[in-house]
Every structure is written in structure tokens, then in C-alpha cells.
Amino acid sequence: MSAAKTSLHRNVMLTIACLSFMLCNCEPVNIDKDDASASNPALPSDILASYNFDETIGEWYERNTCCEWSATLTDSVKRAGSGSGRIELRKGDLALSAPWSEFGLSPNKNREEWFAFSVYFPRSFVKDSLEESIVQWQALPDFAKGEKWRSPPLLFGIVNDNVVLEIRSTNKEVNIQGDYTFERLNLGKLAKEEWLDWVFHIRWAYDETGIIEVWKNGKLILSRVNKPNSYNDAMYPYFKIGLYKWGWEKNKKTVTNSRVIFIDEVKVGNENADYEKVFVGSR
């Protein structure tokens, strides 16, 4: 599997006169503005970002969408509140030359974080052997050391109606695509026509101090402790949610020409948060 073509980064430099953007790579990222949610004074100090999709998609560091249907609000299905985000990706849709409809937070130095999100897969989300990403934690390359974009160290995806978690890691200071240890975990069959509540507790590490804990619908289903889960980079991986089906770009065999999911109640906490502070709550 190759998910190397991932979001491209733009460093944001704030000056008194203006906001200027500098490309870090030949493939720019579509960055609208900084994570407004992260600086929202209404949020508790241990919550970095929160999106409920009731009235707006929200302000994200990255917004990789191409078309009017890529990301919309709907009240047809919702996990909580008055609405959810409808994410659609059609074969042939390209945002910055890649087949994705995704929103992302910024690269950061938060070694330990909590992530919560709810996803609804409609019946039309048919079984396909061509994988797609629902959430990826991408790593910003150390460009000054000669690194380029690689597959994300952590990817939460769907393949053949199975929920999978892909983990890539290396302790090398400089690594290239494919130069890492790879592990794919099966988190179970994909349930459709219902909301799935996910919580991730992650402590990033390229050595034996890493932690990945995963809860599904309130139940702990994975505890991967004291194992590496990232690259040896200056910045820690950053959160992206939506649809990314990289195989479409290469015209690989597929049984579908479109994908639709619904997302709701996205929340990110720092090392001082915990399960109760990010989980959406009872149904």
C-alpha cells in the first residue's frame, strides 16, 4: 500500500504587515488559516480543538477539497447537536493533484494527545479492496535534512469492509518512503448505518515508549503500549480527517466511483486531557 502522496505543507509566518505563506515542498498544501478552534477562549485549557458541525465546517489549518460537494453540512444524520459534516469523494476529484476530501490540524510538538471523532458509514459505502483513509496522522518531513513526504506513521482506514490501523515507525534521523517498520492491525468488521464513536490516546515515540489506545463505542479494543509508532522527526504527527483514496490516482482496480461518509463531534485534547474529556458521551 502506498499512501505517500499525502498532504503538502505550508509554513505560516505572521508578520506585522501581512500573513505570508512559504512552500516547504513542490506539492503545496491548501491552508486557509490557523486552527481557530485551538485558540478558542471558550475551550478548556486541555482541549486543543473541537468541531461539532452544527453551523459550520469550522476553521482548519488544512482544507483539501476540490468541489462544492466535497464537504457540506447536513441534518439528515447527526451524532449529537443539530448536524454533521458530509464528506464526499468522487473518482476524478483532485485537490492539489490528489484524490482526497480532508481537513487537517497543524504539525505540532504535542507528544501526547487524545483524539475523539464519530463516523457514520451509509449502506452505499460498498465493500472495496482498494483502501481509503478516514483519519491519518501525517508526519511533516525534516526538509532541511533532505526528507520528503512519506506514508503517514498512523492511518485509520477501510479495506474490504474491515477497519484497519496502519503503523509505520523508524528511529533513523532521515528516512525515505518505504524505509520503516510496518504493521497493520484489523480493528474489526465495518458497521454501517450507525454512528461509530472512536477515541484514540496516543503518545508518539520512535522508540519503545510509544502508546496507542483505541476505544470503539465506549469499549477499549486496542492497547498497544511500549512500542514505536512514529518517525524520528522534529515535529510530531498531525491529525487529518476525511476521505483519501490514493489508489484512484493510479487507476487501480475498484468497484466504486464515489465515497460518502458523515463525521461529527471531533475533539482533540492535550496530555492533560483524558477519555471523559473528549468522548462525545452517551447515545
C-alpha positions as protocol buffer text, in pm:
chain_id: "A"
residue {
  index: 1
  type: MET
  ca { x: 0 y: 0 z: 0 }
}
residue {
  index: 2
  type: SER
  ca { x: 124 y: 346 z: -77 }
}
residue {
  index: 3
  type: ALA
  ca { x: -23 y: 647 z: 88 }
}
residue {
  index: 4
  type: ALA
  ca { x: 290 y: 853 z: 32 }
}
residue {
  index: 5
  type: LYS
  ca { x: 115 y: 1120 z: -165 }
}
residue {
  index: 6
  type: THR
  ca { x: -28 y: 1299 z: 132 }
}
residue {
  index: 7
  type: SER
  ca { x: -94 y: 1646 z: 232 }
}
residue {
  index: 8
  type: LEU
  ca { x: 168 y: 1905 z: 149 }
}
residue {
  index: 9
  type: HIS
  ca { x: 280 y: 2160 z: 398 }
}
residue {
  index: 10
  type: ARG
  ca { x: 295 y: 2537 z: 406 }
}
residue {
  index: 11
  type: ASN
  ca { x: 474 y: 2718 z: 688 }
}
residue {
  index: 12
  type: VAL
  ca { x: 276 y: 3015 z: 809 }
}
residue {
  index: 13
  type: MET
  ca { x: 474 y: 3322 z: 914 }
}
residue {
  index: 14
  type: LEU
  ca { x: 284 y: 3601 z: 1084 }
}
residue {
  index: 15
  type: THR
  ca { x: 434 y: 3946 z: 1048 }
}
residue {
  index: 16
  type: ILE
  ca { x: 302 y: 4289 z: 1144 }
}
residue {
  index: 17
  type: ALA
  ca { x: 241 y: 4377 z: 784 }
}
residue {
  index: 18
  type: CYS
  ca { x: 94 y: 4058 z: 642 }
}
residue {
  index: 19
  type: LEU
  ca { x: 47 y: 3685 z: 652 }
}
residue {
  index: 20
  type: SER
  ca { x: 283 y: 3516 z: 405 }
}
residue {
  index: 21
  type: PHE
  ca { x: 295 y: 3154 z: 302 }
}
residue {
  index: 22
  type: MET
  ca { x: 611 y: 2964 z: 214 }
}
residue {
  index: 23
  type: LEU
  ca { x: 607 y: 2631 z: 34 }
}
residue {
  index: 24
  type: CYS
  ca { x: 805 y: 2356 z: 203 }
}
residue {
  index: 25
  type: ASN
  ca { x: 779 y: 2116 z: -88 }
}
residue {
  index: 26
  type: CYS
  ca { x: 690 y: 2107 z: -453 }
}
residue {
  index: 27
  type: GLU
  ca { x: 337 y: 1994 z: -361 }
}
residue {
  index: 28
  type: PRO
  ca { x: 167 y: 2276 z: -165 }
}
residue {
  index: 29
  type: VAL
  ca { x: -98 y: 2222 z: 95 }
}
residue {
  index: 30
  type: ASN
  ca { x: -423 y: 2415 z: 80 }
}
residue {
  index: 31
  type: ILE
  ca { x: -414 y: 2605 z: 406 }
}
residue {
  index: 32
  type: ASP
  ca { x: -690 y: 2852 z: 474 }
}
residue {
  index: 33
  type: LYS
  ca { x: -580 y: 2971 z: 816 }
}
residue {
  index: 34
  type: ASP
  ca { x: -450 y: 2852 z: 1150 }
}
residue {
  index: 35
  type: ASP
  ca { x: -659 y: 2623 z: 1370 }
}
residue {
  index: 36
  type: ALA
  ca { x: -909 y: 2872 z: 1504 }
}
residue {
  index: 37
  type: SER
  ca { x: -1061 y: 2611 z: 1730 }
}
residue {
  index: 38
  type: ALA
  ca { x: -731 y: 2562 z: 1906 }
}
residue {
  index: 39
  type: SER
  ca { x: -724 y: 2925 z: 2018 }
}
residue {
  index: 40
  type: ASN
  ca { x: -1095 y: 2949 z: 2105 }
}
residue {
  index: 41
  type: PRO
  ca { x: -1104 y: 3101 z: 2455 }
}
residue {
  index: 42
  type: ALA
  ca { x: -1427 y: 2910 z: 2526 }
}
residue {
  index: 43
  type: LEU
  ca { x: -1243 y: 2579 z: 2514 }
}
residue {
  index: 44
  type: PRO
  ca { x: -1093 y: 2428 z: 2830 }
}
residue {
  index: 45
  type: SER
  ca { x: -716 y: 2457 z: 2852 }
}
residue {
  index: 46
  type: ASP
  ca { x: -671 y: 2084 z: 2792 }
}
residue {
  index: 47
  type: ILE
  ca { x: -880 y: 2083 z: 2471 }
}
residue {
  index: 48
  type: LEU
  ca { x: -686 y: 2188 z: 2161 }
}
residue {
  index: 49
  type: ALA
  ca { x: -965 y: 2172 z: 1903 }
}
residue {
  index: 50
  type: SER
  ca { x: -1336 y: 2096 z: 1884 }
}
residue {
  index: 51
  type: TYR
  ca { x: -1574 y: 2071 z: 1587 }
}
residue {
  index: 52
  type: ASN
  ca { x: -1947 y: 1986 z: 1611 }
}
residue {
  index: 53
  type: PHE
  ca { x: -2056 y: 2067 z: 1251 }
}
residue {
  index: 54
  type: ASP
  ca { x: -2382 y: 2222 z: 1368 }
}
residue {
  index: 55
  type: GLU
  ca { x: -2346 y: 2557 z: 1193 }
}
residue {
  index: 56
  type: THR
  ca { x: -2009 y: 2546 z: 1019 }
}
residue {
  index: 57
  type: ILE
  ca { x: -1736 y: 2311 z: 900 }
}
residue {
  index: 58
  type: GLY
  ca { x: -1503 y: 2514 z: 1116 }
}
residue {
  index: 59
  type: GLU
  ca { x: -1163 y: 2664 z: 1053 }
}
residue {
  index: 60
  type: TRP
  ca { x: -884 y: 2416 z: 985 }
}
residue {
  index: 61
  type: TYR
  ca { x: -514 y: 2451 z: 916 }
}
residue {
  index: 62
  type: GLU
  ca { x: -557 y: 2234 z: 607 }
}
residue {
  index: 63
  type: ARG
  ca { x: -862 y: 2212 z: 386 }
}
residue {
  index: 64
  type: ASN
  ca { x: -801 y: 1978 z: 94 }
}
residue {
  index: 65
  type: THR
  ca { x: -1123 y: 1985 z: -106 }
}
residue {
  index: 66
  type: CYS
  ca { x: -1189 y: 2041 z: -472 }
}
residue {
  index: 67
  type: CYS
  ca { x: -1560 y: 2075 z: -527 }
}
residue {
  index: 68
  type: GLU
  ca { x: -1887 y: 2205 z: -387 }
}
residue {
  index: 69
  type: TRP
  ca { x: -1988 y: 1852 z: -285 }
}
residue {
  index: 70
  type: SER
  ca { x: -1659 y: 1768 z: -113 }
}
residue {
  index: 71
  type: ALA
  ca { x: -1766 y: 1890 z: 230 }
}
residue {
  index: 72
  type: THR
  ca { x: -2113 y: 2009 z: 331 }
}
residue {
  index: 73
  type: LEU
  ca { x: -2330 y: 2032 z: 641 }
}
residue {
  index: 74
  type: THR
  ca { x: -2637 y: 1813 z: 682 }
}
residue {
  index: 75
  type: ASP
  ca { x: -2907 y: 1745 z: 938 }
}
residue {
  index: 76
  type: SER
  ca { x: -3009 y: 1413 z: 780 }
}
residue {
  index: 77
  type: VAL
  ca { x: -2785 y: 1220 z: 1018 }
}
residue {
  index: 78
  type: LYS
  ca { x: -2612 y: 1352 z: 1327 }
}
residue {
  index: 79
  type: ARG
  ca { x: -2434 y: 1207 z: 1627 }
}
residue {
  index: 80
  type: ALA
  ca { x: -2514 y: 1500 z: 1853 }
}
residue {
  index: 81
  type: GLY
  ca { x: -2634 y: 1855 z: 1818 }
}
residue {
  index: 82
  type: SER
  ca { x: -2817 y: 1968 z: 1506 }
}
residue {
  index: 83
  type: GLY
  ca { x: -2598 y: 1842 z: 1224 }
}
residue {
  index: 84
  type: SER
  ca { x: -2291 y: 1665 z: 1094 }
}
residue {
  index: 85
  type: GLY
  ca { x: -2032 y: 1703 z: 820 }
}
residue {
  index: 86
  type: ARG
  ca { x: -2097 y: 1518 z: 496 }
}
residue {
  index: 87
  type: ILE
  ca { x: -1773 y: 1425 z: 318 }
}
residue {
  index: 88
  type: GLU
  ca { x: -1786 y: 1308 z: -43 }
}
residue {
  index: 89
  type: LEU
  ca { x: -1508 y: 1198 z: -277 }
}
residue {
  index: 90
  type: ARG
  ca { x: -1573 y: 1106 z: -639 }
}
residue {
  index: 91
  type: LYS
  ca { x: -1329 y: 929 z: -864 }
}
residue {
  index: 92
  type: GLY
  ca { x: -1158 y: 1202 z: -1062 }
}
residue {
  index: 93
  type: ASP
  ca { x: -1185 y: 1460 z: -784 }
}
residue {
  index: 94
  type: LEU
  ca { x: -843 y: 1615 z: -731 }
}
residue {
  index: 95
  type: ALA
  ca { x: -747 y: 1869 z: -469 }
}
residue {
  index: 96
  type: LEU
  ca { x: -387 y: 1976 z: -521 }
}
residue {
  index: 97
  type: SER
  ca { x: -340 y: 1678 z: -757 }
}
residue {
  index: 98
  type: ALA
  ca { x: -458 y: 1416 z: -506 }
}
residue {
  index: 99
  type: PRO
  ca { x: -788 y: 1226 z: -461 }
}
residue {
  index: 100
  type: TRP
  ca { x: -889 y: 1347 z: -117 }
}
residue {
  index: 101
  type: SER
  ca { x: -1152 y: 1546 z: 71 }
}
residue {
  index: 102
  type: GLU
  ca { x: -982 y: 1610 z: 402 }
}
residue {
  index: 103
  type: PHE
  ca { x: -943 y: 1859 z: 685 }
}
residue {
  index: 104
  type: GLY
  ca { x: -631 y: 1878 z: 896 }
}
residue {
  index: 105
  type: LEU
  ca { x: -482 y: 2037 z: 1204 }
}
residue {
  index: 106
  type: SER
  ca { x: -130 y: 2176 z: 1209 }
}
residue {
  index: 107
  type: PRO
  ca { x: 203 y: 1998 z: 1266 }
}
residue {
  index: 108
  type: ASN
  ca { x: 293 y: 2043 z: 1631 }
}
residue {
  index: 109
  type: LYS
  ca { x: 513 y: 1940 z: 1922 }
}
residue {
  index: 110
  type: ASN
  ca { x: 244 y: 1773 z: 2129 }
}
residue {
  index: 111
  type: ARG
  ca { x: 395 y: 1437 z: 2211 }
}
residue {
  index: 112
  type: GLU
  ca { x: 83 y: 1304 z: 2382 }
}
residue {
  index: 113
  type: GLU
  ca { x: -274 y: 1372 z: 2271 }
}
residue {
  index: 114
  type: TRP
  ca { x: -633 y: 1247 z: 2286 }
}
residue {
  index: 115
  type: PHE
  ca { x: -849 y: 1230 z: 1974 }
}
residue {
  index: 116
  type: ALA
  ca { x: -1223 y: 1168 z: 1951 }
}
residue {
  index: 117
  type: PHE
  ca { x: -1440 y: 1153 z: 1640 }
}
residue {
  index: 118
  type: SER
  ca { x: -1765 y: 992 z: 1530 }
}
residue {
  index: 119
  type: VAL
  ca { x: -1810 y: 848 z: 1181 }
}
residue {
  index: 120
  type: TYR
  ca { x: -2122 y: 721 z: 1001 }
}
residue {
  index: 121
  type: PHE
  ca { x: -2087 y: 491 z: 700 }
}
residue {
  index: 122
  type: PRO
  ca { x: -2405 y: 469 z: 488 }
}
residue {
  index: 123
  type: ARG
  ca { x: -2516 y: 149 z: 320 }
}
residue {
  index: 124
  type: SER
  ca { x: -2386 y: 291 z: -9 }
}
residue {
  index: 125
  type: PHE
  ca { x: -2030 y: 258 z: 125 }
}
residue {
  index: 126
  type: VAL
  ca { x: -1982 y: -70 z: -62 }
}
residue {
  index: 127
  type: LYS
  ca { x: -1707 y: -322 z: 3 }
}
residue {
  index: 128
  type: ASP
  ca { x: -1391 y: -243 z: -193 }
}
residue {
  index: 129
  type: SER
  ca { x: -1044 y: -397 z: -191 }
}
residue {
  index: 130
  type: LEU
  ca { x: -895 y: -56 z: -269 }
}
residue {
  index: 131
  type: GLU
  ca { x: -819 y: 103 z: 67 }
}
residue {
  index: 132
  type: GLU
  ca { x: -912 y: 453 z: 180 }
}
residue {
  index: 133
  type: SER
  ca { x: -804 y: 665 z: 472 }
}
residue {
  index: 134
  type: ILE
  ca { x: -1063 y: 804 z: 712 }
}
residue {
  index: 135
  type: VAL
  ca { x: -816 y: 952 z: 959 }
}
residue {
  index: 136
  type: GLN
  ca { x: -444 y: 986 z: 913 }
}
residue {
  index: 137
  type: TRP
  ca { x: -179 y: 1129 z: 1138 }
}
residue {
  index: 138
  type: GLN
  ca { x: 72 y: 1262 z: 890 }
}
residue {
  index: 139
  type: ALA
  ca { x: 435 y: 1343 z: 960 }
}
residue {
  index: 140
  type: LEU
  ca { x: 597 y: 1664 z: 843 }
}
residue {
  index: 141
  type: PRO
  ca { x: 930 y: 1573 z: 685 }
}
residue {
  index: 142
  type: ASP
  ca { x: 1252 y: 1730 z: 807 }
}
residue {
  index: 143
  type: PHE
  ca { x: 1312 y: 1905 z: 478 }
}
residue {
  index: 144
  type: ALA
  ca { x: 1640 y: 2060 z: 594 }
}
residue {
  index: 145
  type: LYS
  ca { x: 1778 y: 1707 z: 633 }
}
residue {
  index: 146
  type: GLY
  ca { x: 1665 y: 1604 z: 287 }
}
residue {
  index: 147
  type: GLU
  ca { x: 1346 y: 1421 z: 378 }
}
residue {
  index: 148
  type: LYS
  ca { x: 1040 y: 1414 z: 152 }
}
residue {
  index: 149
  type: TRP
  ca { x: 678 y: 1320 z: 213 }
}
residue {
  index: 150
  type: ARG
  ca { x: 620 y: 961 z: 325 }
}
residue {
  index: 151
  type: SER
  ca { x: 321 y: 748 z: 411 }
}
residue {
  index: 152
  type: PRO
  ca { x: 170 y: 858 z: 743 }
}
residue {
  index: 153
  type: PRO
  ca { x: 305 y: 689 z: 1055 }
}
residue {
  index: 154
  type: LEU
  ca { x: -52 y: 622 z: 1167 }
}
residue {
  index: 155
  type: LEU
  ca { x: -352 y: 564 z: 941 }
}
residue {
  index: 156
  type: PHE
  ca { x: -708 y: 462 z: 1028 }
}
residue {
  index: 157
  type: GLY
  ca { x: -867 y: 322 z: 716 }
}
residue {
  index: 158
  type: ILE
  ca { x: -1112 y: 86 z: 550 }
}
residue {
  index: 159
  type: VAL
  ca { x: -1033 y: -207 z: 321 }
}
residue {
  index: 160
  type: ASN
  ca { x: -1266 y: -491 z: 223 }
}
residue {
  index: 161
  type: ASP
  ca { x: -1521 y: -375 z: 482 }
}
residue {
  index: 162
  type: ASN
  ca { x: -1261 y: -407 z: 757 }
}
residue {
  index: 163
  type: VAL
  ca { x: -1143 y: -126 z: 982 }
}
residue {
  index: 164
  type: VAL
  ca { x: -765 y: -122 z: 985 }
}
residue {
  index: 165
  type: LEU
  ca { x: -495 y: 67 z: 1170 }
}
residue {
  index: 166
  type: GLU
  ca { x: -160 y: 102 z: 995 }
}
residue {
  index: 167
  type: ILE
  ca { x: 151 y: 187 z: 1196 }
}
residue {
  index: 168
  type: ARG
  ca { x: 486 y: 291 z: 1050 }
}
residue {
  index: 169
  type: SER
  ca { x: 795 y: 372 z: 1253 }
}
residue {
  index: 170
  type: THR
  ca { x: 1171 y: 415 z: 1237 }
}
residue {
  index: 171
  type: ASN
  ca { x: 1439 y: 559 z: 1465 }
}
residue {
  index: 172
  type: LYS
  ca { x: 1650 y: 683 z: 1174 }
}
residue {
  index: 173
  type: GLU
  ca { x: 1703 y: 1059 z: 1174 }
}
residue {
  index: 174
  type: VAL
  ca { x: 1645 y: 1064 z: 799 }
}
residue {
  index: 175
  type: ASN
  ca { x: 1416 y: 817 z: 628 }
}
residue {
  index: 176
  type: ILE
  ca { x: 1255 y: 781 z: 288 }
}
residue {
  index: 177
  type: GLN
  ca { x: 933 y: 625 z: 163 }
}
residue {
  index: 178
  type: GLY
  ca { x: 933 y: 254 z: 246 }
}
residue {
  index: 179
  type: ASP
  ca { x: 1221 y: 285 z: 491 }
}
residue {
  index: 180
  type: TYR
  ca { x: 1028 y: 196 z: 806 }
}
residue {
  index: 181
  type: THR
  ca { x: 875 y: -88 z: 1004 }
}
residue {
  index: 182
  type: PHE
  ca { x: 514 y: -151 z: 901 }
}
residue {
  index: 183
  type: GLU
  ca { x: 230 y: -312 z: 1095 }
}
residue {
  index: 184
  type: ARG
  ca { x: -138 y: -339 z: 1002 }
}
residue {
  index: 185
  type: LEU
  ca { x: -394 y: -422 z: 1270 }
}
residue {
  index: 186
  type: ASN
  ca { x: -751 y: -531 z: 1199 }
}
residue {
  index: 187
  type: LEU
  ca { x: -994 y: -349 z: 1428 }
}
residue {
  index: 188
  type: GLY
  ca { x: -1295 y: -549 z: 1312 }
}
residue {
  index: 189
  type: LYS
  ca { x: -1572 y: -550 z: 1055 }
}
residue {
  index: 190
  type: LEU
  ca { x: -1713 y: -218 z: 943 }
}
residue {
  index: 191
  type: ALA
  ca { x: -2062 y: -146 z: 1078 }
}
residue {
  index: 192
  type: LYS
  ca { x: -2285 y: 66 z: 854 }
}
residue {
  index: 193
  type: GLU
  ca { x: -2597 y: 275 z: 902 }
}
residue {
  index: 194
  type: GLU
  ca { x: -2494 y: 364 z: 1258 }
}
residue {
  index: 195
  type: TRP
  ca { x: -2263 y: 607 z: 1432 }
}
residue {
  index: 196
  type: LEU
  ca { x: -1926 y: 472 z: 1540 }
}
residue {
  index: 197
  type: ASP
  ca { x: -1759 y: 664 z: 1822 }
}
residue {
  index: 198
  type: TRP
  ca { x: -1380 y: 643 z: 1828 }
}
residue {
  index: 199
  type: VAL
  ca { x: -1131 y: 766 z: 2087 }
}
residue {
  index: 200
  type: PHE
  ca { x: -752 y: 745 z: 2044 }
}
residue {
  index: 201
  type: HIS
  ca { x: -494 y: 808 z: 2314 }
}
residue {
  index: 202
  type: ILE
  ca { x: -151 y: 843 z: 2157 }
}
residue {
  index: 203
  type: ARG
  ca { x: 195 y: 907 z: 2293 }
}
residue {
  index: 204
  type: TRP
  ca { x: 422 y: 948 z: 1993 }
}
residue {
  index: 205
  type: ALA
  ca { x: 761 y: 777 z: 2000 }
}
residue {
  index: 206
  type: TYR
  ca { x: 1008 y: 622 z: 1759 }
}
residue {
  index: 207
  type: ASP
  ca { x: 1145 y: 408 z: 2043 }
}
residue {
  index: 208
  type: GLU
  ca { x: 987 y: 166 z: 2291 }
}
residue {
  index: 209
  type: THR
  ca { x: 792 y: 433 z: 2481 }
}
residue {
  index: 210
  type: GLY
  ca { x: 505 y: 479 z: 2238 }
}
residue {
  index: 211
  type: ILE
  ca { x: 139 y: 429 z: 2330 }
}
residue {
  index: 212
  type: ILE
  ca { x: -172 y: 373 z: 2118 }
}
residue {
  index: 213
  type: GLU
  ca { x: -501 y: 306 z: 2294 }
}
residue {
  index: 214
  type: VAL
  ca { x: -825 y: 281 z: 2097 }
}
residue {
  index: 215
  type: TRP
  ca { x: -1186 y: 281 z: 2217 }
}
residue {
  index: 216
  type: LYS
  ca { x: -1482 y: 199 z: 1993 }
}
residue {
  index: 217
  type: ASN
  ca { x: -1830 y: 289 z: 2118 }
}
residue {
  index: 218
  type: GLY
  ca { x: -1703 y: 318 z: 2473 }
}
residue {
  index: 219
  type: LYS
  ca { x: -1510 y: -10 z: 2477 }
}
residue {
  index: 220
  type: LEU
  ca { x: -1131 y: -37 z: 2481 }
}
residue {
  index: 221
  type: ILE
  ca { x: -1039 y: -252 z: 2180 }
}
residue {
  index: 222
  type: LEU
  ca { x: -665 y: -189 z: 2149 }
}
residue {
  index: 223
  type: SER
  ca { x: -387 y: -123 z: 2398 }
}
residue {
  index: 224
  type: ARG
  ca { x: -51 y: -108 z: 2222 }
}
residue {
  index: 225
  type: VAL
  ca { x: 197 y: 4 z: 2486 }
}
residue {
  index: 226
  type: ASN
  ca { x: 575 y: 48 z: 2487 }
}
residue {
  index: 227
  type: LYS
  ca { x: 612 y: 13 z: 2112 }
}
residue {
  index: 228
  type: PRO
  ca { x: 727 y: 265 z: 1847 }
}
residue {
  index: 229
  type: ASN
  ca { x: 457 y: 440 z: 1645 }
}
residue {
  index: 230
  type: SER
  ca { x: 618 y: 729 z: 1455 }
}
residue {
  index: 231
  type: TYR
  ca { x: 921 y: 862 z: 1271 }
}
residue {
  index: 232
  type: ASN
  ca { x: 1223 y: 1038 z: 1420 }
}
residue {
  index: 233
  type: ASP
  ca { x: 1114 y: 1386 z: 1312 }
}
residue {
  index: 234
  type: ALA
  ca { x: 1137 y: 1731 z: 1468 }
}
residue {
  index: 235
  type: MET
  ca { x: 757 y: 1766 z: 1474 }
}
residue {
  index: 236
  type: TYR
  ca { x: 502 y: 1512 z: 1590 }
}
residue {
  index: 237
  type: PRO
  ca { x: 232 y: 1374 z: 1356 }
}
residue {
  index: 238
  type: TYR
  ca { x: -77 y: 1585 z: 1294 }
}
residue {
  index: 239
  type: PHE
  ca { x: -444 y: 1488 z: 1263 }
}
residue {
  index: 240
  type: LYS
  ca { x: -638 y: 1477 z: 936 }
}
residue {
  index: 241
  type: ILE
  ca { x: -994 y: 1353 z: 885 }
}
residue {
  index: 242
  type: GLY
  ca { x: -1198 y: 1287 z: 572 }
}
residue {
  index: 243
  type: LEU
  ca { x: -1157 y: 1066 z: 268 }
}
residue {
  index: 244
  type: TYR
  ca { x: -834 y: 987 z: 85 }
}
residue {
  index: 245
  type: LYS
  ca { x: -835 y: 708 z: -173 }
}
residue {
  index: 246
  type: TRP
  ca { x: -487 y: 717 z: -322 }
}
residue {
  index: 247
  type: GLY
  ca { x: -543 y: 415 z: -547 }
}
residue {
  index: 248
  type: TRP
  ca { x: -784 y: 614 z: -762 }
}
residue {
  index: 249
  type: GLU
  ca { x: -497 y: 839 z: -860 }
}
residue {
  index: 250
  type: LYS
  ca { x: -317 y: 539 z: -1007 }
}
residue {
  index: 251
  type: ASN
  ca { x: -631 y: 394 z: -1167 }
}
residue {
  index: 252
  type: LYS
  ca { x: -612 y: 77 z: -960 }
}
residue {
  index: 253
  type: LYS
  ca { x: -898 y: -171 z: -972 }
}
residue {
  index: 254
  type: THR
  ca { x: -1200 y: -53 z: -776 }
}
residue {
  index: 255
  type: VAL
  ca { x: -1571 y: -133 z: -755 }
}
residue {
  index: 256
  type: THR
  ca { x: -1692 y: 217 z: -677 }
}
residue {
  index: 257
  type: ASN
  ca { x: -1664 y: 565 z: -823 }
}
residue {
  index: 258
  type: SER
  ca { x: -1773 y: 759 z: -516 }
}
residue {
  index: 259
  type: ARG
  ca { x: -1747 y: 753 z: -139 }
}
residue {
  index: 260
  type: VAL
  ca { x: -1961 y: 931 z: 120 }
}
residue {
  index: 261
  type: ILE
  ca { x: -1917 y: 939 z: 497 }
}
residue {
  index: 262
  type: PHE
  ca { x: -2050 y: 1160 z: 775 }
}
residue {
  index: 263
  type: ILE
  ca { x: -1833 y: 1295 z: 1056 }
}
residue {
  index: 264
  type: ASP
  ca { x: -1929 y: 1459 z: 1383 }
}
residue {
  index: 265
  type: GLU
  ca { x: -1804 y: 1555 z: 1729 }
}
residue {
  index: 266
  type: VAL
  ca { x: -1433 y: 1586 z: 1654 }
}
residue {
  index: 267
  type: LYS
  ca { x: -1231 y: 1679 z: 1959 }
}
residue {
  index: 268
  type: VAL
  ca { x: -858 y: 1686 z: 2033 }
}
residue {
  index: 269
  type: GLY
  ca { x: -707 y: 1711 z: 2380 }
}
residue {
  index: 270
  type: ASN
  ca { x: -352 y: 1752 z: 2505 }
}
residue {
  index: 271
  type: GLU
  ca { x: -163 y: 1536 z: 2754 }
}
residue {
  index: 272
  type: ASN
  ca { x: -374 y: 1672 z: 3039 }
}
residue {
  index: 273
  type: ALA
  ca { x: -699 y: 1554 z: 2883 }
}
residue {
  index: 274
  type: ASP
  ca { x: -846 y: 1209 z: 2930 }
}
residue {
  index: 275
  type: TYR
  ca { x: -1110 y: 980 z: 2785 }
}
residue {
  index: 276
  type: GLU
  ca { x: -1403 y: 1150 z: 2957 }
}
residue {
  index: 277
  type: LYS
  ca { x: -1297 y: 1496 z: 2840 }
}
residue {
  index: 278
  type: VAL
  ca { x: -1301 y: 1409 z: 2469 }
}
residue {
  index: 279
  type: PHE
  ca { x: -1564 y: 1133 z: 2437 }
}
residue {
  index: 280
  type: VAL
  ca { x: -1892 y: 1250 z: 2283 }
}
residue {
  index: 281
  type: GLY
  ca { x: -2096 y: 1092 z: 2562 }
}
residue {
  index: 282
  type: SER
  ca { x: -2389 y: 857 z: 2592 }
}
residue {
  index: 283
  type: ARG
  ca { x: -2610 y: 780 z: 2296 }
}
